[in-house]
Amino acid sequence: MQISRVILIEPKSDLNIKIFGKRYMAACTLPVVAATIPQRGIEVVIVDENIQPVPDELMGPSTLVGITCMTHTTEQAYKLAERARSHGSPVILGGIHPTVMPAEALRYANAVVWGEVEGLWPRILSDTTRGRLGGVYRLPKPPEITYLPMPRWDLIDQSLYWQWSATYTSRGCPHNCTFCTAMSVFGKKVRYRSLVDVMRDVHWMKNHGARTLFFADDNIAASPQLLRQLCGALIQEQIKWISQCHAVVTRDEELLSLLSQSGCSCMLVGFESLALDRSVSKKMKGVDVKAAIEVFHRHGILLIGCFICGLPGETDYERLRRLINELIDVPQITVATPLPGTVDYQQAVAAGQLIGRPWNDFTVTRAVSGSPQVVQQLRRDYDQLARQVYSYRQIVRRTLRNWRQHSLYHAYVTLIVNLVYRGLVSYRDRPV
């Protein structure tokens, strides 16, 4: 069976937020995957179901369908897989959920990619052509990512996204936080791309109209030396950028100054909890949350501060509310969720706390784990906090504060991203 087309699909999500009629952000997953498909006269199509339906006419025996999914989009991914197979298309599932739940995913598809796909496409295409596609495709070790082709951003309609210009400098995370899937999917060792390739991506996006870049690293400051090199290169570009890092970077004020000079306008930092049980997250050990926030602000860098409701020992939500309203530019508050592939999930399953919970409830904005009483109380606590920190009044206060203290651009980012998170928590309302 000769394959003439590969369709890569991102399933529709309940967390699809739009800004000014555009989807908030395009994930870089499928453009990265598309770039690794060997050029053998095969047409490659990317379909984001959050923007457009998947056309039936593109499916058929000569079309291989690849679907990526996270846990909360898994049920929709399985429906798409069954639909594609009904049209005769072989189907392969990949992404976070199929990686940590491969046996389940195989019930709905011909095959599953475990982890990263680089280096697997020749075998996948060969097996598909021979009618042998099946089982789990997995590399013996995480692939080297030093030199990779440029993501196929040309395969998406950039005009349909408020933010489409995303890339990354590394994969992997050394912090084995009990609630996070990063290490299960990408490994404990941090692997890095070459600066030449990263800047190639930056130049392409800038030349195609990007004015703000998002580096989708789990921790862009994992190597301070490499981050300094990146900042040095970005200074020449006169472009704004956003990324994610841990708060210990604030111990190096020289690096913070360099971040600011290079155009870093905002950082997402996982503080997790003000009453953090240190067994939950290793990355915040010894960090003074308030002092860390003030260091970022001193260098003109906005904070998307991430906090998880329902972690062990977390009871003082009033204290958290005051900190957010006083210092955080954009709050990201989520509900402690035992995602498959994490220590928390193993413990919740062993305790029988997840019986009957559908995967599309695992949005990290819905309480899913614990006794009915615990779930109800957590939902009440989360809803009350969300109403307070995402009120229009508080969003306007943060926006005006950053206009006065920083710039109109900082105020614009504050407003837009706050509205995005306000939209995300609006999907929490579902009967327990």
C-alpha positions in Angstrom: 0.0 0.0 0.0 1.7 3.1 -1.2 1.4 6.2 1.0 0.9 9.5 -0.8 -0.3 11.7 2.0 0.3 12.1 5.8 -2.3 14.0 7.8 -1.2 15.3 11.2 -4.1 16.2 13.4 -4.5 18.2 16.7 -7.8 17.1 18.2 -10.4 19.7 19.3 -10.0 20.8 23.0 -12.3 22.2 25.6 -9.5 24.6 26.4 -9.6 26.3 23.0 -9.5 30.0 23.7 -9.8 32.7 21.1 -8.6 36.3 21.2 -10.1 38.8 18.8 -11.5 35.8 16.8 -8.2 34.0 16.6 -7.0 30.9 18.5 -4.7 32.0 21.2 -1.7 29.9 20.3 -0.5 27.4 17.8 1.3 24.5 19.3 4.7 23.8 17.7 4.3 20.0 18.0 2.9 19.2 14.6 5.1 21.7 12.6 8.1 20.0 14.3 6.8 16.5 13.5 6.0 17.4 9.9 9.6 18.6 9.4 10.9 15.2 10.3 8.9 13.3 7.7 11.2 12.2 4.8 10.7 14.0 1.5 9.6 11.1 -0.7 6.9 12.8 -2.7 4.6 12.5 0.2 2.1 15.3 0.8 2.0 16.5 4.4 -1.1 18.2 5.8 -1.6 19.7 9.2 -5.2 20.0 10.6 -5.9 21.9 13.8 -9.4 20.7 14.7 -9.8 23.7 17.0 -9.9 25.9 13.8 -11.2 23.6 11.1 -12.9 20.2 10.7 -10.9 17.2 9.5 -11.9 16.7 5.8 -13.2 13.2 5.1 -12.0 13.5 1.5 -8.4 13.6 2.5 -8.7 10.1 4.2 -8.3 6.8 2.5 -6.0 3.8 2.2 -3.2 5.9 0.8 -3.3 8.4 3.6 -1.5 7.8 6.9 -3.2 9.7 9.8 -1.1 10.8 12.7 -2.9 12.2 15.8 -1.2 13.9 18.8 -3.0 14.2 22.1 -2.7 15.1 25.7 -4.9 13.5 28.3 -7.8 15.9 28.1 -8.0 15.6 24.3 -7.6 11.8 24.3 -11.3 10.9 23.9 -11.6 13.2 20.9 -8.4 11.7 19.5 -9.8 8.2 19.8 -13.0 9.3 17.9 -10.9 10.8 15.1 -8.8 7.6 14.9 -11.9 5.4 14.6 -13.3 7.7 11.9 -10.1 7.6 9.9 -9.9 3.8 10.1 -13.5 3.6 8.9 -12.3 5.4 5.7 -9.4 2.9 5.3 -6.6 5.1 6.7 -4.0 3.5 8.9 -3.7 5.5 12.1 -0.8 6.2 14.4 -1.3 8.0 17.8 1.4 10.0 19.6 1.9 12.7 22.2 1.9 12.7 25.9 -1.1 10.4 26.6 -0.3 7.6 24.1 3.3 7.6 25.5 2.3 7.0 29.1 -0.8 4.8 28.2 0.3 2.9 25.1 -1.8 -0.2 25.7 -5.0 1.8 25.9 -4.1 3.9 22.8 -3.5 0.8 20.8 -7.1 -0.2 21.1 -8.0 2.7 18.9 -5.1 2.9 16.4 -2.9 0.7 14.3 0.2 1.9 16.1 1.6 4.3 18.8 4.7 6.4 18.9 6.2 6.2 22.4 8.0 9.5 23.2 9.7 11.4 20.3 9.2 10.6 16.7 12.6 11.8 15.3 14.3 8.9 13.6 11.2 6.7 13.5 9.6 7.9 10.3 11.5 5.7 7.9 10.4 2.6 9.7 6.8 3.9 10.2 6.5 4.7 6.4 8.1 1.4 5.4 5.9 -0.7 7.6 2.8 1.2 6.5 3.7 0.6 2.8 4.1 -3.1 3.5 0.9 -3.3 5.5 2.8 -4.0 8.7 2.1 -0.9 10.7 1.4 -2.0 14.2 2.5 -2.0 17.8 4.6 0.6 19.7 7.3 2.5 17.9 10.0 3.6 20.3 13.7 4.6 20.1 16.1 2.9 22.4 17.1 6.2 23.9 15.9 9.9 23.4 17.0 11.2 20.1 19.7 13.8 19.7 18.1 17.2 18.8 21.3 19.2 18.1 20.5 19.6 14.4 16.9 19.3 13.3 15.0 20.7 10.3 13.1 23.9 10.7 9.5 23.4 11.8 6.9 23.4 8.9 5.2 26.6 9.9 4.3 27.0 6.2 1.7 24.2 6.7 -0.5 26.3 9.0 -2.5 29.4 8.4 -0.7 31.8 10.7 -3.5 34.5 10.3 -5.8 32.3 12.4 -3.6 32.4 15.5 -2.9 35.3 17.8 0.4 33.7 18.7 1.9 31.2 16.2 5.7 31.9 16.5 6.9 29.2 18.9 10.1 27.2 19.0 12.3 25.6 21.6 16.0 25.3 22.6 15.9 22.1 24.7 13.9 19.0 25.7 13.9 17.2 29.0 13.7 18.1 32.7 15.8 17.0 35.6 13.1 17.8 38.2 10.9 14.7 38.9 7.9 16.7 40.2 5.2 14.2 41.3 2.5 16.0 39.3 4.3 16.6 36.0 4.7 14.3 32.9 7.8 16.1 31.4 10.3 13.6 32.6 8.2 10.6 31.6 7.9 11.9 28.0 11.2 13.6 27.4 13.6 12.1 30.0 15.6 13.4 32.9 18.6 14.5 30.9 18.2 17.9 29.2 19.1 17.9 25.5 19.9 21.0 23.6 19.5 22.3 20.0 22.3 24.2 18.3 22.2 27.9 18.6 22.6 28.1 14.8 19.3 26.1 14.3 17.4 28.1 17.0 18.4 31.4 15.4 17.5 30.0 12.0 14.0 29.4 13.3 13.9 32.9 14.9 14.9 34.6 11.7 12.3 32.7 9.7 9.5 33.6 12.1 10.7 37.3 12.3 10.8 37.5 8.5 7.2 36.2 8.4 5.8 38.8 10.7 6.4 37.5 14.2 7.0 40.2 16.8 6.8 38.1 19.9 8.4 34.6 20.2 7.5 31.8 22.6 10.3 29.4 23.6 8.4 26.3 24.7 11.2 24.8 26.9 10.3 23.2 30.2 13.1 25.3 31.6 15.0 27.6 29.3 17.4 28.4 32.1 18.5 24.8 32.6 21.9 25.8 31.3 22.7 29.4 32.3 25.7 29.3 29.9 23.7 28.4 26.9 21.0 30.9 27.9 23.6 33.6 27.9 24.6 32.7 24.4 21.0 32.8 23.3 20.4 36.2 24.8 23.5 37.5 23.1 22.2 36.4 19.8 18.7 37.7 20.5 19.9 41.2 21.4 20.7 41.8 17.8 17.2 40.9 16.7 15.2 43.6 18.5 12.3 41.2 19.2 10.2 40.4 22.3 10.1 36.8 23.7 8.4 34.8 26.4 9.4 31.4 27.9 9.4 29.3 31.1 12.0 28.8 33.8 12.4 28.0 37.4 12.8 30.7 40.0 16.4 29.9 41.0 17.4 32.0 38.0 16.8 35.0 40.1 19.9 34.3 42.1 21.9 35.5 39.0 21.1 39.2 38.6 23.6 39.5 35.7 21.7 36.8 33.8 18.4 38.6 34.6 19.8 41.8 33.2 20.9 40.0 30.0 17.4 38.4 29.7 15.9 41.9 29.8 18.3 43.3 27.3 17.6 40.4 24.9 13.9 41.2 24.8 12.5 38.8 27.4 9.3 40.5 28.5 7.6 37.7 30.4 8.5 34.4 32.1 6.2 31.6 33.3 7.4 30.3 36.6 6.0 27.3 38.5 5.8 28.4 42.2 3.2 25.6 42.7 2.3 26.4 46.4 3.1 28.8 49.2 2.9 25.8 51.6 4.8 23.5 49.3 5.4 19.9 50.5 9.0 19.6 49.2 8.3 16.0 48.1 6.0 17.3 45.4 8.4 19.6 43.6 12.2 19.6 43.8 12.8 22.8 41.8 11.6 25.3 44.3 13.8 24.3 47.2 15.1 27.3 49.1 13.3 29.9 47.0 11.6 32.9 48.5 8.6 33.4 46.3 8.0 37.0 47.0 11.7 37.9 46.7 12.0 36.0 43.4 9.0 37.9 41.9 10.5 41.2 42.9 13.8 40.4 41.2 12.0 39.6 37.9 10.1 42.9 38.2 13.2 44.9 38.9 14.5 43.8 35.5 11.2 44.6 33.7 10.2 41.0 33.2 6.5 40.1 33.8 5.6 37.0 35.7 3.1 34.3 34.8 3.0 32.8 38.3 1.7 29.2 38.4 0.0 27.9 41.5 -1.7 24.5 42.1 -4.7 24.3 44.4 -5.1 21.1 46.3 -1.4 20.2 46.9 -0.5 18.7 50.3 -0.6 21.3 53.0 -2.3 24.0 50.9 -5.1 25.5 52.9 -4.4 29.3 53.1 -6.0 30.4 49.8 -6.5 33.9 51.2 -2.8 34.3 51.5 -2.3 33.1 47.9 -5.0 35.5 46.7 -3.3 38.5 48.4 0.1 37.5 46.9 -1.4 37.2 43.4 -3.3 40.5 43.5 -0.2 42.3 45.0 2.6 41.0 42.8 1.7 38.5 40.1 1.1 40.0 36.6 -0.7 36.9 35.2 -1.9 34.2 37.6 -2.1 30.6 36.3 -4.1 28.7 38.9 -4.9 25.1 38.3 -6.3 22.1 40.3 -4.0 19.3 41.5 -4.6 16.7 38.9 -3.1 13.1 38.9 -2.2 12.9 35.2 -1.2 9.5 33.7 2.6 9.1 33.8 3.1 10.8 37.1 3.7 9.6 40.7 0.4 11.3 41.7 -1.5 9.2 39.2 0.0 6.0 40.5 -1.0 6.9 44.0 -4.5 8.0 43.1 -5.1 4.7 41.2 -3.8 2.7 44.1 -6.2 4.5 46.4 -9.1 4.0 44.0 -9.7 7.7 43.6 -10.2 7.9 39.9 -13.0 5.4 39.2 -15.3 6.7 36.5 -13.5 9.9 35.6 -13.5 10.5 31.8 -10.2 11.7 30.4 -11.7 15.0 29.1 -12.1 16.0 32.8 -8.3 16.0 33.2 -8.0 19.7 32.1 -6.3 20.7 35.4 -9.2 23.1 35.9 -11.5 20.4 37.3 -11.2 18.5 40.6 -11.0 14.8 39.7 -9.3 13.0 42.5 -10.4 12.1 46.1 -13.6 11.4 47.9 -16.7 13.2 46.9 -16.3 15.5 49.9 -12.7 16.3 49.1 -13.6 16.9 45.4 -16.5 19.2 46.3 -14.4 21.2 48.8 -11.5 21.6 46.4 -13.9 22.7 43.7 -15.4 25.4 46.0 -11.9 26.6 47.0 -10.7 26.8 43.4 -13.9 28.5 42.1 -13.8 31.1 44.8 -10.1 31.9 44.2 -10.6 31.9 40.4 -13.5 34.4 40.7 -11.4 36.7 42.8 -8.1 36.7 40.8 -9.6 36.6 37.3 -12.2 39.3 38.0 -12.2 42.1 35.4 -11.4 44.5 38.1 -8.2 42.7 39.0 -7.2 42.2 35.4 -7.6 46.0 34.8 -5.6 46.7 37.9 -2.7 44.5 36.7 -2.9 46.0 33.3 -2.8 49.6 34.4 0.0 48.8 37.0 2.2 47.5 34.3 1.4 50.4 32.0 2.6 52.8 34.7 5.6 50.7 35.9 6.8 49.3 32.5 5.3 50.1 29.1 2.3 50.0 26.9 3.6 46.7 25.5 3.8 45.1 29.0 0.3 46.3 29.7 -0.9 44.7 26.4 0.7 41.4 27.3 -0.8 41.5 30.8 -4.3 42.2 29.5 -4.3 39.5 26.7 -2.8 36.7 28.8 -5.0 37.4 31.8 -8.0 37.2 29.5 -6.7 33.8 28.2 -6.5 32.4 31.7 -9.9 33.8 32.6 -11.2 31.9 29.6 -9.5 28.7 30.6 -11.1 28.6 34.1 -14.5 29.2 32.6 -14.4 25.6 31.4 -14.3 24.2 34.9 -18.0 24.1 35.4 -19.1 20.5 35.1 -21.1 18.4 37.6 -18.9 16.4 40.0 
